[in-house]
């Protein structure tokens, strides 16, 4: 299934009794699902090891 706005392939966010829930994964798309951004922000940034 492709996004109606940007044309990128959509992903399954979750499966419910009514069927799968598809969301757009393109961060630049106006239909980008905010739930995907929240998961990415919760990941702590990697620490740099300096010399």
C-alpha positions as CSV (number, residue, x, y, z in Angstrom):
1,X,0.0,0.0,0.0
2,X,1.3,3.4,-0.9
3,X,0.8,6.8,0.8
4,X,-1.8,8.9,-1.1
5,X,0.2,12.1,-0.4
6,X,3.9,11.3,-1.0
7,X,3.7,7.9,-2.8
8,X,6.1,6.1,-0.4
9,X,5.3,2.6,0.7
10,X,3.4,2.6,4.0
11,X,4.2,0.3,6.9
12,X,1.9,-1.7,9.3
13,X,1.8,0.1,12.6
14,X,-0.4,-2.4,14.4
15,X,-2.9,-5.2,13.6
16,X,-6.4,-4.8,15.1
17,X,-9.6,-6.8,14.8
18,X,-10.6,-4.7,11.8
19,X,-7.3,-5.4,10.1
20,X,-3.8,-3.8,9.8
21,X,-3.3,-0.1,10.5
22,X,-1.0,1.4,7.9
23,X,1.0,4.6,8.5
24,X,3.3,6.7,6.4
25,X,7.0,6.6,7.5
26,X,8.2,9.6,5.4
27,X,9.2,12.3,7.9
28,X,8.7,15.0,5.3
29,X,5.1,13.9,4.4
30,X,2.2,15.9,6.0
31,X,0.6,12.5,6.8
32,X,3.6,11.2,8.7
33,X,2.4,9.4,11.8
34,X,3.6,11.3,15.0
35,X,3.7,8.0,16.9
36,X,6.8,7.0,14.8
37,X,8.6,10.2,15.7
38,X,7.9,9.7,19.4
39,X,9.7,6.3,19.4
40,X,12.7,7.8,17.6
41,X,13.0,10.7,20.1
42,X,13.0,8.3,23.1
43,X,16.2,6.6,21.9
44,X,19.1,8.2,23.7
45,X,21.8,9.6,21.4
46,X,25.1,7.6,21.2
47,X,27.9,9.1,23.3
48,X,31.1,10.0,21.5
49,X,34.4,8.7,22.7
50,X,37.0,11.4,22.3
51,X,40.7,11.2,22.2
